[in-house]
């Protein structure tokens, strides 16, 4: 009996970073995984919150990975996560948040652990091995 190997599920990605270069790098790395159905980028976190709140609730079999930078003007990563957690569970349940930063501040890491929607803290710059480990 031959077994057919199940292909990995495609994922949607949202990258939120005020650095155009970091968004560009993240997009290239995500595309190289072969797992991206779509990649949406935001240079401002408040635009991402508006987008997520207005989008139709994700289907149960759909998963969206959010990569959000901590240090951004206007709305930083912490404020984004706080606004995200105020959205209804029917919206938030389809998303997984990874916070990224070039700063390894113990207070930031400790604060991030208090948010139920944050899966993990990642050091910038993200690379293909780091992203591959998240997608297993």
C-alpha positions as CSV (number, residue, x, y, z in Angstrom):
1,X,0.0,0.0,0.0
2,X,1.5,3.4,-0.9
3,X,1.1,6.3,1.3
4,X,0.7,9.7,-0.1
5,X,2.6,12.3,1.8
6,X,0.4,15.2,3.0
7,X,1.7,18.5,1.8
8,X,2.2,21.1,4.6
9,X,-0.7,23.5,4.9
10,X,-0.3,27.0,3.5
11,X,-0.3,29.8,5.9
12,X,-1.2,33.5,5.8
13,X,1.4,36.0,7.2
14,X,1.1,39.5,8.5
15,X,4.4,41.4,9.0
16,X,4.2,44.6,11.1
17,X,7.4,46.6,11.2
18,X,8.2,50.2,10.7
19,X,11.4,49.3,8.8
20,X,10.8,48.7,5.1
21,X,14.0,46.8,4.9
22,X,12.9,44.4,7.7
23,X,9.6,43.9,6.0
24,X,11.3,43.1,2.7
25,X,13.7,40.6,4.4
26,X,10.8,38.9,6.2
27,X,8.8,38.6,3.0
28,X,11.7,37.0,1.2
29,X,12.3,34.5,4.0
30,X,8.6,33.7,4.2
31,X,8.3,33.1,0.5
32,X,11.3,30.8,0.6
33,X,9.5,28.5,3.0
34,X,7.0,27.5,0.3
35,X,4.3,27.7,3.0
36,X,2.9,31.2,2.3
37,X,-0.6,31.6,0.9
38,X,-0.3,35.3,1.4
39,X,1.9,38.0,3.0
40,X,0.5,41.3,4.1
41,X,2.8,44.0,5.4
42,X,2.1,47.0,7.6
43,X,4.6,49.8,8.5
44,X,2.2,51.0,11.3
45,X,0.6,48.7,13.8
46,X,-2.7,50.6,14.0
47,X,-3.3,49.9,10.3
48,X,-2.8,46.2,11.0
49,X,-5.3,46.3,13.9
50,X,-7.9,48.0,11.6
51,X,-7.2,45.4,8.9
52,X,-7.6,42.4,11.3
53,X,-10.7,43.8,12.9
54,X,-12.4,44.5,9.6
55,X,-11.4,41.1,8.0
56,X,-14.0,38.3,8.1
57,X,-13.3,35.9,10.9
58,X,-10.8,33.2,9.8
59,X,-12.1,29.7,9.0
60,X,-11.2,27.1,11.6
61,X,-8.6,25.4,9.3
62,X,-6.9,28.7,8.4
63,X,-4.0,30.0,10.3
64,X,-2.3,33.4,10.1
65,X,1.1,34.1,11.6
66,X,1.7,37.6,12.8
67,X,5.3,38.9,13.1
68,X,5.2,42.2,15.0
69,X,8.1,44.4,16.0
70,X,8.2,45.8,19.5
71,X,9.7,49.2,18.9
72,X,7.6,51.2,16.5
73,X,6.4,54.8,16.6
74,X,2.7,55.7,17.2
75,X,1.6,52.2,18.3
76,X,4.4,49.9,19.5
77,X,4.3,46.1,19.6
78,X,2.9,45.9,23.2
79,X,0.1,48.3,22.3
80,X,-0.7,46.2,19.2
81,X,-0.9,43.1,21.3
82,X,-3.1,44.8,23.9
83,X,-5.5,46.1,21.1
84,X,-5.4,42.6,19.5
85,X,-6.4,40.9,22.7
86,X,-9.5,43.2,23.0
87,X,-10.9,41.8,19.7
88,X,-13.4,39.0,19.8
89,X,-12.2,35.5,20.2
90,X,-13.9,34.6,16.9
91,X,-11.3,36.9,15.3
92,X,-8.2,36.3,17.4
93,X,-8.5,32.5,17.4
94,X,-7.1,32.3,13.9
95,X,-3.9,34.1,14.6
96,X,-0.6,33.3,16.2
97,X,1.6,36.2,17.2
98,X,5.4,36.2,17.3
99,X,7.0,39.4,18.6
100,X,10.3,40.3,17.1
101,X,12.9,42.8,18.2
102,X,16.6,43.6,17.9
103,X,16.6,44.5,21.7
104,X,16.9,41.7,24.2
105,X,15.5,43.5,27.2
106,X,14.6,41.1,30.0
107,X,11.7,43.4,31.1
108,X,10.3,43.2,27.5
109,X,10.5,39.5,27.4
110,X,8.9,39.2,30.9
111,X,6.1,41.6,29.8
112,X,5.4,39.6,26.7
113,X,4.9,36.4,28.7
114,X,1.9,38.0,30.3
115,X,0.0,38.1,26.9
116,X,-1.9,35.0,26.1
117,X,-1.9,35.7,22.4
118,X,2.0,35.9,22.1
119,X,3.5,32.6,21.2
120,X,7.1,33.5,21.3
121,X,9.7,36.3,21.3
122,X,12.2,36.2,18.4
123,X,15.4,38.2,17.9
124,X,15.9,40.2,14.8
125,X,16.8,39.7,12.2
126,X,14.6,36.7,11.5
127,X,16.2,34.0,9.3
128,X,15.0,31.0,7.4
129,X,16.0,28.5,10.2
130,X,14.2,30.5,12.8
131,X,11.0,30.7,10.7
132,X,11.2,27.0,9.7
133,X,11.2,26.0,13.4
134,X,8.0,28.0,13.9
135,X,6.1,26.3,11.0
136,X,6.5,22.7,12.2
